[in-house]
Amino acid sequence: MSMHSSDSQRTGPIAVGSRVKMISTLGSRSGDTGPRVGVVVEDYADSVIDNSDLGRDWAPTLRWAIALDDGRLVFAPDGGL
């Protein structure tokens, strides 16, 4: 997933409470490829561990928890913010 500020220009860093628009790059499996809008509800920066430290490349810890306007809770990585 990549994430972009919902405004055309960002006014500050992404933080809990920021409104964001997400574009899914994984939606081809579910057919959900459109943009999704929501609010950042948690920042897990202190919990993110480099995958090489885990000894695996599956189920990485993602930094941002986002409550989408459609009621879903999703997680997104730091990259692409």
N, C-alpha and C positions, 0 to 999 in steps of 0.2 A: 504494500500500500504506500502511496505517497500522500502527503498531507500538505495542504496549502491554507493560508489564512483566508477567511471568507471575504475579506476586503481585497480590492485590487492591489493595495499597497499595505504592507504590514506597518502598524504603528508601534509595535514593541515585540518583545519575545513571547513565544507561546508559553502559557502558564495555566494553572488550574483556573477555570472560569472562562478561558478564551473560547470564542466560537470559531470552529474550523470547518473546512470542507475537505472531505477525503475522496480521492479517486482510487477505486480498487483496481489493482492489477491482477488479482486472484479471482475475480468474479466470473471468469469463464466456466468454472465448475458449477456454479449455482445460477448462472445467467444474470447475476446482479453486477452489472458493470458500470452503472451510472454513478454520478457523484452523490455522496452522502454528507449531510450536514449535522453537526452536533456540538456538544460542549465538552471540553477537557474536564474530567472529574478527578483525575489522580495523575501524579507524576511519580513514576517508579525509578527515577534516576539513580537512587542509591541501591536499587536491587538489580540493575542491569549488570550481567556478567558476560564477559567475552566468551563466545561459543568455544574457542580453543581451550579455555579454562575448564569447560564442562566435560570435554572429551567426547562431545557429540555435536551434531549440527541440527538436531530436531528440537522442537519446543523451546526456542530461545525466549528469554525474558524480554518483553517489549516495554518501552518506556511509558507510553501514554495510554491511559484508559479514557475512552470517549463515549459519552452517552449520546447516541444518535437521536435525532428528532422522531424517528419511527419507533423508538422504544428499545432498540438493541444496544448492548454494551459491546464495544469492540476495542481492540488494542492495536497500537501502531508503533513502529520503531521511531527512533530519533531522526534518522536520515530522511531527508526530503521535507523537513519542516520549513 
